[in-house]
Every structure is written in structure tokens, then in C-alpha cells.
């Protein structure tokens, strides 16, 4: 009597996919799988993440009622981040991500991949606009100093660099999608996951 039942994982039927797994761990205030965070106090936000995973697992039959009740009760009394990974055992992989060479400090979440893809587009847009402005200023300066009043050839330079800048600025969706796929493919290969037919196209 009074003893809290230990969560059982025997009835787990299917795992989360990789993207859902990454989004779960990134939802915590700090990743509870890392030893340096284990002793930190868990917040209501952290406990809510666990509650959400448990509720979804119970709803689709991956936890029975006893398992759900036991894990839910344990979540409510969890004090530190280190108490939380065990409550998700069998529902999402609980091992800490391994570092990936050439991709960053660890496994990227879907949100981080999207952020990097958008940042890449913004950098290319900035470079294109700067290229347009700098080339225009230099060409018009030369024109004014050497042949002021003559044929305005810098307009051709402006046209070429302007088209490139405009195309880059208006191709956000296409460029972000391409960069996102490239990052996902690099990460999948680093994790040893299967090759897909679109890998070559997204390099």
C-alpha cells in the first residue's frame, strides 16, 4: 500500500518516428538526457511535455491504463530533469544524441534544421542585395568619372545583378526547402540511416 507502481514498458507497440522524437526532447527547457542537466529542477513545462507524450501513447494503445496511471503519477512528483527520461522509456528513444561530425554539436531537431535553412536563405539574399548595391555604386562611379553623359552602360550591370537579387529574394520557399533537405540528408547519413533516391538531388 502507498508504494508507487513502477512504469512498465512491455506493451510498447511502435516507436515515434525520428522527427517526433527530436521534437519531444527539444520541447524541454533543457535536454533531460544530458548528465549536466539531470540535477536541475524540472519545471511545469517539462512535466507537461511528459504528460503529453503519455496521453498520446495511451490514446493510441501503446500504454495500458495501469502503465498510464503509474507514469502520470510519477511525472507529477518528479523533481529533477533526470527523473523524466525513465518515464518516457519505450515511447521515445531516451539515449542522448551522439555528436555528428561536420553538422554541429549534436542531432538537429526539425525546428533547428528549419532555422538553419531559413538562415541560409537570408544570408544568400543579403549577399545578393549587397552585390547589387556594390556593383551598381562602383560602375556608376566609374561612369561618372570617365564618361559622364555618355552611354549609361552601368544599367546592364544593374540589370544582371538586380535580376539575381530579385530571384533570390522571391525564392524563399524553394531555397529553404532545398537547404532543409540537404541538412536532413546529411544528418540521416551521419546517423547511418538508409539512403533515399532524392539524396543525390539534394546535395
PyMOL commands that set and color helices and strands:
alter all, ss='L'
color gray80, all
select helices_A, chain A and resi 18-26+35-37+44-59+65-77+81-83+85-88+110-147+154-170+172-190
alter helices_A, ss='H'
color red, helices_A
deselect
rebuild
show_as cartoon
